[in-house]
């Protein structure tokens, strides 16, 4: 029996996931959590095989940060991200954090069940749309740092603020921006953000 924990800030979503997962003979939900703190407590208490992790957990730490902390445990669970977000930044942050799988919430139930079973076996399980996005990362490859800078640009931060946030010099920020503009074929900050959102490299600012 594969023991599954649900970490999602929406009660209705958790209820739906529980009903689906518990309907399988070889899968069982052993607990639910709505945020980072309750997620850590749940994993410590029930020791699940797989954690179904949303990326947006309200105002606290997000799913990628929680995933990294869970994967750093002495006996970590496997983590399958289950989310609505499919931007390059979201995917890369989750995989870099140690997630074994990345599935979108519009996936058919059978895909979810297969993903849970594959993740429990230690396999890397990616939704087709996610795998395709990683394969076709646009034009000259944007580095992880360039994707990070684009996300911060979208919040309106100045070069000085970016440099302070990333612990680098303003000259380094200008160099990164120059590379970003070239790769995205734009010549302004606003155009770079618009192109990155259009190509689903980053999320629109909220």
C-alpha positions in Angstrom: 0.0 0.0 0.0 1.4 3.4 -1.0 0.8 6.0 1.8 0.0 9.4 0.4 -0.1 12.8 2.2 -1.9 15.8 0.7 -0.5 19.4 1.1 -2.8 21.9 -0.5 -4.4 25.1 0.9 -7.8 24.4 -0.6 -10.1 22.1 1.4 -12.2 21.3 -1.6 -9.2 20.2 -3.6 -7.9 18.1 -0.8 -11.4 16.4 -0.4 -11.5 15.7 -4.1 -7.9 14.3 -4.1 -8.6 12.1 -1.1 -11.8 10.6 -2.7 -9.9 9.8 -5.8 -6.8 8.4 -4.2 -8.7 6.4 -1.6 -10.7 4.8 -4.4 -7.6 2.9 -5.5 -6.8 -0.5 -3.9 -3.1 0.2 -3.6 -3.2 3.8 -2.5 -4.3 5.4 0.7 -4.4 9.0 2.0 -2.8 9.1 5.5 -3.3 12.8 6.2 -3.8 16.3 4.9 -2.2 19.7 5.5 -2.9 23.2 4.4 0.4 25.0 4.8 4.1 24.6 5.4 4.0 24.1 9.2 1.2 21.6 9.2 2.8 19.9 6.2 6.1 19.3 8.2 4.2 18.1 11.2 2.1 15.7 9.1 5.1 14.2 7.4 6.9 13.7 10.8 3.7 12.1 12.3 2.6 9.7 9.5 5.8 9.1 7.4 4.1 9.0 4.0 5.7 7.4 0.9 4.5 10.2 -1.4 3.5 13.8 -0.7 1.1 15.5 -3.2 2.4 19.1 -3.0 0.7 22.2 -4.3 3.0 25.1 -5.1 0.8 27.9 -3.7 0.3 27.4 0.0 -1.2 30.8 0.8 0.9 33.5 2.6 3.6 31.3 4.0 6.4 29.3 2.3 5.5 27.9 -1.1 5.5 24.3 -2.2 9.0 24.4 -3.7 10.5 25.6 -0.4 8.5 23.0 1.6 9.7 20.3 -0.9 13.3 21.2 -0.4 13.0 21.0 3.4 11.2 17.7 3.2 13.8 16.2 0.8 16.5 17.3 3.3 15.1 15.0 6.0 17.1 11.9 7.0 14.3 9.7 5.5 12.6 11.9 3.0 9.3 11.2 1.3 9.0 11.4 -2.4 7.3 14.6 -3.6 4.9 14.8 -6.5 3.9 18.4 -7.3 0.3 18.8 -8.2 -0.5 22.3 -9.3 -2.1 24.7 -11.8 1.2 26.5 -12.5 3.2 25.4 -15.6 5.7 28.3 -16.0 9.3 27.5 -16.5 10.3 29.2 -13.3 7.8 27.1 -11.3 8.8 23.9 -12.9 12.5 24.5 -12.5 12.2 25.6 -8.8 10.2 22.5 -7.9 12.6 20.1 -9.7 15.6 21.9 -8.2 14.0 21.5 -4.8 13.9 17.7 -5.2 10.4 17.0 -6.5 10.3 13.6 -8.3 7.2 14.5 -10.3 5.3 17.5 -11.6 1.6 17.1 -12.6 -1.0 19.6 -13.5 -4.4 19.6 -11.7 -6.3 19.2 -15.0 -4.7 15.8 -15.5 -7.1 12.8 -15.8 -7.4 10.7 -12.6 -5.6 7.7 -14.2 -2.6 10.0 -14.9 -2.6 11.0 -11.3 -2.6 7.4 -10.1 0.2 6.4 -12.4 2.2 9.4 -11.3 1.8 8.6 -7.6 2.9 5.0 -8.3 5.8 6.1 -10.4 6.9 8.7 -7.8 6.7 6.1 -5.1 9.1 3.9 -7.1 11.5 6.8 -7.3 10.8 7.6 -11.0 10.8 11.1 -12.5 7.2 11.7 -13.6 6.4 14.8 -15.6 3.1 15.9 -17.2 3.4 15.9 -21.0 3.0 19.7 -21.1 5.7 20.1 -18.5 8.1 17.8 -20.2 7.5 19.6 -23.5 8.2 22.9 -21.9 11.5 21.7 -20.5 12.5 20.3 -23.9 11.6 23.4 -25.9 13.0 26.1 -23.5 12.9 29.1 -25.8 15.7 30.3 -28.1 19.1 30.5 -26.6 18.8 28.9 -23.2 17.9 31.2 -20.3 19.9 30.3 -17.2 18.2 29.7 -13.8 19.5 33.0 -12.6 18.1 34.8 -15.6 14.7 33.3 -15.0 15.0 34.4 -11.4 15.8 37.9 -12.4 12.9 38.0 -14.8 10.6 37.1 -12.0 12.0 39.9 -9.8 11.7 42.3 -12.7 8.0 41.6 -12.9 7.7 43.0 -9.4 9.2 46.3 -10.5 12.5 46.1 -8.6 15.3 48.5 -9.7 18.8 47.4 -10.6 20.0 48.4 -7.1 17.2 46.4 -5.5 18.0 43.4 -7.6 21.7 43.6 -6.8 20.9 43.8 -3.1 18.4 40.9 -3.2 20.8 38.7 -5.1 24.0 39.8 -3.3 25.7 40.9 -6.5 26.9 44.2 -8.0 24.7 46.4 -10.1 27.2 45.8 -13.0 26.4 42.1 -12.7 22.7 42.8 -12.9 23.2 45.0 -16.0 25.2 42.1 -17.6 22.4 39.6 -16.8 19.8 42.0 -18.2 21.8 42.5 -21.4 21.9 38.7 -21.9 18.2 38.4 -21.2 17.3 41.1 -23.7 19.4 39.4 -26.4 17.9 36.0 -25.7 14.3 37.3 -25.6 14.9 39.7 -28.6 13.7 42.8 -26.7 15.4 46.0 -25.6 13.5 47.2 -22.4 12.7 45.8 -19.0 9.0 46.0 -19.7 9.3 44.2 -23.0 11.4 41.5 -21.3 8.8 40.9 -18.7 6.0 40.9 -21.2 7.8 38.4 -23.4 8.6 36.1 -20.5 5.0 36.1 -19.4 3.9 35.5 -23.0 6.2 32.5 -23.3 5.2 31.2 -19.8 8.7 31.6 -18.5 7.3 33.4 -15.4 3.9 34.0 -13.9 2.2 37.4 -14.3 2.6 39.5 -11.2 -0.3 39.3 -8.7 
